[in-house]
Amino acid sequence: RSVRAAAWDSSEHEVSAAAMAVLPWLIYEAASKNDVALLQWHIYALAQLETVPTISIDEEHFHPSTLHPAASGGASGEAAATSHIVGESVANPEATTPIEKLQPLHVASAKGFTGVVELLLQAGCSVHARETTSGHSPLFLACQHGHAATAKLLRDAGAHLKEDELALARFTVSQQRQRDPSTPDTAAIWQLAGVTFA
């Protein structure tokens, strides 16, 4: 292959890497603003990048700056073997997938954006992932903020509350009943999420 072809490969790689870095932010922003049309577009763009086949090309065809940092720094073994692959999630199976990087499902669930939640579930977001700051699941956040339709969608998708969330839900309802019995009882939405009360 010619030097010009190698330069083209380098540019293509950089563009793909830049897009993979930016798209999680764009997906989160669209999800947090309930912009379904824009979210669909960003999810489609991400899917196109993730389905581009990996082409095996000798390393000498790449400029050193386009290689994985670990590989260009003289790494060996598994790190070097993944140097041609764009995307952190491919190089490290334990890593979060690009679409879930900023946890858009959690913000959409907390805000009750049911249409957005449905799109994100279809795109592969996990209903079981815990929010990095609060430690709560999307289902807990939907119930906590009183979004019954969103909670039902998440339940239908297989979401459930874990023991710590079940206990916290019961405590929250108990405290509300003691503090102001005249306010509408929130037990119903938690029951929708599978919480039982004595």
C-alpha positions as CSV (number, residue, x, y, z in Angstrom):
1,R,0.0,0.0,0.0
2,S,1.1,3.5,-0.7
3,V,2.0,6.3,1.7
4,R,-1.2,8.1,0.7
5,A,-3.3,5.1,1.5
6,A,-1.7,4.7,4.9
7,A,-2.4,8.4,5.6
8,W,-6.0,7.9,4.7
9,D,-6.2,4.9,7.1
10,S,-4.8,7.2,9.8
11,S,-7.4,9.9,9.2
12,E,-10.3,7.4,9.1
13,H,-9.2,5.9,12.4
14,E,-8.9,9.3,14.0
15,V,-12.4,10.4,12.8
16,S,-13.9,7.2,14.1
17,A,-12.2,7.5,17.5
18,A,-13.3,11.1,17.8
19,A,-16.9,10.2,17.0
20,M,-16.9,7.3,19.5
21,A,-15.6,9.8,22.2
22,V,-18.3,12.4,21.5
23,L,-21.4,10.3,20.8
24,P,-21.9,9.2,24.5
25,W,-22.1,12.9,25.5
26,L,-24.6,13.7,22.7
27,I,-26.7,10.7,23.6
28,Y,-26.8,11.8,27.2
29,E,-27.7,15.3,26.3
30,A,-30.6,14.2,24.0
31,A,-31.9,11.8,26.6
32,S,-31.8,14.4,29.4
33,K,-33.8,16.8,27.2
34,N,-36.4,14.3,26.0
35,D,-35.3,14.9,22.4
36,V,-36.4,11.5,20.9
37,A,-35.6,12.4,17.3
38,L,-32.1,13.5,18.0
39,L,-31.5,10.6,20.3
40,Q,-32.6,8.2,17.5
41,W,-30.1,9.9,15.2
42,H,-27.2,9.6,17.7
43,I,-28.0,6.0,18.5
44,Y,-28.0,5.2,14.8
45,A,-24.7,6.9,14.3
46,L,-23.2,5.0,17.2
47,A,-24.5,1.7,15.8
48,Q,-22.9,2.4,12.4
49,L,-19.5,3.0,14.1
50,E,-19.8,-0.1,16.2
51,T,-20.7,-2.4,13.2
52,V,-17.8,-1.3,11.0
53,P,-15.7,-4.4,10.4
54,T,-12.2,-4.5,11.8
55,I,-9.7,-4.8,8.9
56,S,-6.4,-6.5,9.7
57,I,-3.5,-4.3,8.5
58,D,0.1,-4.5,9.3
59,E,1.2,-2.0,12.0
60,E,3.7,-0.3,9.6
61,H,0.8,1.1,7.6
62,F,-0.3,3.2,10.6
63,H,1.3,6.3,12.0
64,P,2.4,5.6,15.6
65,S,0.0,8.3,16.9
66,T,-3.0,6.4,15.7
67,L,-2.2,3.2,17.6
68,H,-3.6,2.4,21.0
69,P,-1.5,4.3,23.6
70,A,-0.6,1.1,25.3
71,A,0.6,-0.4,22.1
72,S,2.6,2.7,21.0
73,G,4.3,2.7,24.4
74,G,5.8,-0.7,23.9
75,A,3.1,-2.7,25.6
76,S,2.8,-6.4,24.8
77,G,0.3,-9.2,25.1
78,E,-3.4,-8.4,25.3
79,A,-3.0,-4.6,25.2
80,A,-0.9,-4.7,22.1
81,A,-3.3,-7.2,20.4
82,T,-6.2,-4.7,20.8
83,S,-4.3,-1.7,19.4
84,H,-6.2,-1.7,16.1
85,I,-9.7,-1.7,17.7
86,V,-11.5,1.6,18.2
87,G,-13.5,1.7,21.4
88,E,-12.7,1.1,25.1
89,S,-15.5,-1.5,25.4
90,V,-13.9,-3.8,22.8
91,A,-10.4,-3.7,24.2
92,N,-11.8,-4.3,27.7
93,P,-14.9,-6.5,27.9
94,E,-15.4,-5.3,31.5
95,A,-15.8,-1.7,30.4
96,T,-19.1,0.1,30.0
97,T,-20.5,0.1,26.5
98,P,-20.3,3.5,24.8
99,I,-24.1,4.1,24.9
100,E,-24.1,3.5,28.7
101,K,-21.0,5.5,29.5
102,L,-22.8,8.5,30.9
103,Q,-25.9,6.5,32.0
104,P,-28.6,8.2,29.9
105,L,-31.1,5.5,31.0
106,H,-30.8,6.7,34.6
107,V,-31.5,10.4,33.9
108,A,-34.4,9.5,31.5
109,S,-35.9,7.2,34.1
110,A,-35.6,9.9,36.9
111,K,-37.3,12.5,34.6
112,G,-40.0,10.1,33.4
113,F,-39.1,10.3,29.7
114,T,-40.8,7.0,28.9
115,G,-40.2,7.3,25.1
116,V,-36.5,8.0,25.7
117,V,-36.3,5.0,28.1
118,E,-37.9,2.7,25.5
119,L,-35.3,3.8,22.8
120,L,-32.4,3.3,25.2
121,L,-33.6,-0.2,26.1
122,Q,-34.0,-1.1,22.5
123,A,-30.4,0.2,21.9
124,G,-29.1,-2.2,24.6
125,C,-28.9,-0.2,27.9
126,S,-29.1,-2.5,30.9
127,V,-32.0,-2.1,33.4
128,H,-29.8,-3.5,36.1
129,A,-26.9,-0.9,36.0
130,R,-26.5,1.1,39.1
131,E,-26.0,4.9,39.0
132,T,-22.4,5.8,39.8
133,T,-23.3,8.6,42.2
134,S,-26.4,7.3,44.1
135,G,-26.0,3.6,43.5
136,H,-29.7,3.3,42.4
137,S,-31.1,1.5,39.5
138,P,-33.3,3.1,36.8
139,L,-36.4,1.5,38.2
140,F,-35.7,2.9,41.7
141,L,-35.2,6.4,40.2
142,A,-38.4,6.2,38.2
143,C,-40.4,5.3,41.3
144,Q,-38.6,7.7,43.6
145,H,-39.8,10.6,41.3
146,G,-43.3,9.2,40.8
147,H,-43.1,8.1,37.2
148,A,-45.5,5.1,37.0
149,A,-45.5,4.7,33.2
150,T,-41.7,4.6,33.1
151,A,-41.5,2.2,36.1
152,K,-43.9,-0.1,34.3
153,L,-41.9,-0.1,31.1
154,L,-38.7,-0.9,33.1
155,R,-40.5,-3.7,34.9
156,D,-41.7,-5.2,31.7
157,A,-38.1,-5.1,30.4
158,G,-37.0,-7.2,33.4
159,A,-36.0,-4.6,35.9
160,H,-36.3,-5.3,39.6
161,L,-35.2,-3.7,42.9
162,K,-32.4,-5.3,44.9
163,E,-32.6,-5.8,48.7
164,D,-31.1,-2.5,49.6
165,E,-33.5,-0.6,47.4
166,L,-36.5,-2.6,48.6
167,A,-35.6,-1.7,52.2
168,L,-35.1,2.0,51.3
169,A,-38.5,2.1,49.5
170,R,-40.3,0.7,52.6
171,F,-38.5,3.1,54.9
172,T,-39.4,6.1,52.6
173,V,-43.1,5.2,52.6
174,S,-43.1,4.6,56.3
175,Q,-41.5,8.0,57.0
176,Q,-43.9,9.7,54.7
177,R,-46.9,8.1,56.4
178,Q,-45.6,9.2,59.9
179,R,-44.7,12.7,58.8
180,D,-47.9,13.6,57.0
181,P,-50.7,11.0,56.8
182,S,-52.8,13.5,54.8
183,T,-50.4,13.5,51.8
184,P,-51.1,11.0,48.9
185,D,-49.6,7.6,49.7
186,T,-46.7,6.7,47.4
187,A,-46.9,3.0,48.2
188,A,-48.7,2.2,45.0
189,I,-45.9,3.1,42.7
190,W,-43.4,1.1,44.8
191,Q,-45.8,-1.8,44.6
192,L,-45.6,-1.5,40.9
193,A,-41.9,-2.0,41.2
194,G,-42.4,-5.2,43.3
195,V,-42.2,-3.7,46.8
196,T,-44.4,-5.4,49.4
197,F,-45.7,-3.7,52.6
198,A,-46.8,-5.4,55.8
